[in-house]
């Protein structure tokens, strides 16, 4: 007995059509459930460093960490008055610098496309740098705010070890949120390596 081609395909096509209708019904039901699901109105953010290093083993030259600090609002509502604290270890050989102005300094800050930051703690402190964005008081949902191109320098003639920490604060999170990836720096100075040989 010879079957014609359309007679064999028809039951398969019917089954495919039935499965497509079932899949579409499931998708409609899932969409309805998702739309009915109310997302809680909550505050949530993450902060993290990005960094690049230029490590020198010459005691005459400095090593350098070039970094940026990013805050991402992953919550379902805006956060207000964001600020950051970059913290260097006590008595460390690390020197911090970055583009920021000091409190009560009002320059003409009309540089296109660049966020400016203000340091608002004691400017003599070499361990904590409290910074807030100038003119930016609200960080919307899914928005990222960055303090870019700071530098941490140190000399390789001494051993060094320490962790650069970062904390993000806002009106809604007054206890602060630590960065996901602190910057850990450690090494043995050249003079000590020579003594151990």
C-alpha positions in Angstrom: 0.0 0.0 0.0 1.4 3.4 -1.0 0.6 6.4 1.1 0.4 9.8 -0.4 2.7 12.4 1.1 -0.1 14.6 2.4 -1.8 11.7 4.2 1.4 11.1 6.3 2.1 14.8 7.1 -1.4 15.7 8.1 -1.4 14.0 11.6 2.1 15.5 12.3 0.9 19.0 11.2 -2.1 18.6 13.4 0.0 17.7 16.4 2.3 20.7 15.8 -0.6 23.0 15.5 -2.1 21.6 18.7 1.2 22.1 20.5 1.6 25.7 19.2 -1.9 26.5 20.5 -1.1 25.0 23.9 2.2 27.0 24.0 0.4 30.2 23.2 -2.1 29.5 25.9 0.7 29.0 28.4 2.4 32.2 27.3 -0.9 34.2 27.7 -1.4 32.7 31.2 2.2 33.6 32.2 1.8 37.1 31.0 -1.4 37.5 32.9 0.3 36.3 36.1 3.3 38.5 35.6 1.2 41.6 35.1 -0.8 40.8 38.2 2.4 40.4 40.2 3.1 43.6 42.0 6.8 44.4 42.4 7.7 45.7 45.8 8.7 49.3 45.9 12.2 48.7 47.2 15.6 50.4 47.3 18.6 48.4 46.1 21.9 49.3 44.7 25.3 47.8 43.9 28.7 49.6 43.8 31.9 48.3 42.4 35.4 49.4 41.2 36.9 49.0 37.8 40.7 49.4 37.7 43.8 49.0 35.7 47.4 48.7 37.1 50.8 49.8 36.1 53.2 48.0 38.5 56.8 49.1 38.6 59.5 47.1 40.2 62.0 49.9 39.8 62.5 51.6 43.2 62.9 54.9 41.4 59.4 54.8 39.8 55.9 54.7 41.3 53.3 52.0 40.7 49.8 53.2 39.8 46.2 52.0 40.0 43.8 53.9 37.8 40.3 53.3 38.9 36.6 54.3 38.7 33.9 53.8 41.3 30.4 52.9 39.9 27.0 53.0 41.6 24.1 51.2 39.9 20.5 51.6 41.1 19.0 48.1 40.7 16.0 48.8 42.9 12.5 49.6 41.8 12.6 53.3 42.9 15.0 56.2 42.7 17.5 56.9 45.5 18.3 60.4 46.7 21.5 62.2 47.7 24.0 59.5 46.8 27.5 59.8 48.2 30.6 57.6 48.4 33.5 57.0 50.8 36.8 55.6 49.4 38.8 54.4 52.3 42.6 53.7 52.3 44.2 51.6 55.0 45.8 53.4 57.9 49.5 54.1 57.7 49.7 52.7 54.2 52.1 53.9 51.5 49.2 54.6 49.1 48.4 58.1 47.9 45.0 58.9 46.5 44.2 61.6 43.9 41.2 62.3 41.7 39.1 64.9 40.1 37.0 66.6 42.7 36.5 70.0 44.2 36.3 70.8 47.9 33.2 71.9 49.8 32.2 75.6 49.4 34.3 75.8 46.2 32.1 77.0 43.3 33.9 77.0 40.1 32.3 77.1 36.7 31.7 73.4 36.2 30.2 73.4 32.7 32.4 70.7 31.2 30.2 68.8 28.7 29.3 65.2 29.6 31.3 64.9 32.7 29.9 64.4 36.2 31.7 66.5 38.8 32.3 65.5 42.4 32.8 67.4 45.7 34.8 66.2 48.7 32.9 67.1 51.9 35.1 65.7 54.7 38.3 67.0 56.2 40.6 67.7 53.2 43.7 66.9 55.3 42.5 63.3 55.8 44.7 60.9 53.7 42.6 57.8 54.6 39.0 58.7 53.8 37.6 60.5 50.8 33.9 61.4 51.2 32.5 62.5 47.8 29.1 63.4 46.4 28.1 64.3 42.9 27.7 68.0 42.2 24.1 68.8 41.0 23.0 65.2 41.0 20.7 64.4 43.9 18.6 61.6 42.3 19.7 58.3 40.9 16.9 56.8 38.9 16.0 53.1 38.6 18.6 51.3 36.4 20.8 54.4 36.2 24.6 54.3 36.9 26.6 57.0 38.4 30.5 57.0 38.2 33.4 58.7 39.9 36.0 58.1 37.2 39.7 58.1 36.8 41.0 58.3 40.3 44.6 57.3 41.0 46.3 55.4 43.8 50.1 55.6 43.7 52.8 53.9 45.7 56.5 53.3 45.6 58.0 49.9 45.3 61.0 50.5 47.5 58.9 49.5 50.5 56.7 46.5 51.1 53.1 47.3 50.8 49.8 45.6 51.7 46.3 46.9 52.0 42.7 47.0 50.8 41.0 50.0 49.2 37.4 49.9 50.4 34.4 51.8 49.0 31.0 52.5 50.6 27.9 54.0 49.0 25.4 56.0 51.0 22.0 57.6 50.2 19.0 58.9 52.1 17.4 55.4 52.0 20.6 53.5 52.9 22.3 55.5 55.7 24.4 52.5 56.9 26.0 52.3 53.5 26.6 49.5 51.0 30.2 48.2 50.5 31.6 47.7 47.1 31.4 44.3 45.6 35.1 44.1 44.8 37.6 46.0 47.1 41.0 46.7 45.6 43.7 44.5 47.3 47.3 45.6 46.8 50.3 43.9 48.2 53.9 43.3 47.3 57.4 43.0 48.6 59.8 45.9 48.3 62.9 45.6 46.1 65.3 46.2 49.0 63.8 43.4 51.1 64.0 41.0 48.1 67.7 41.7 47.7 68.3 41.0 51.5 66.7 37.6 51.2 69.0 36.3 48.4 
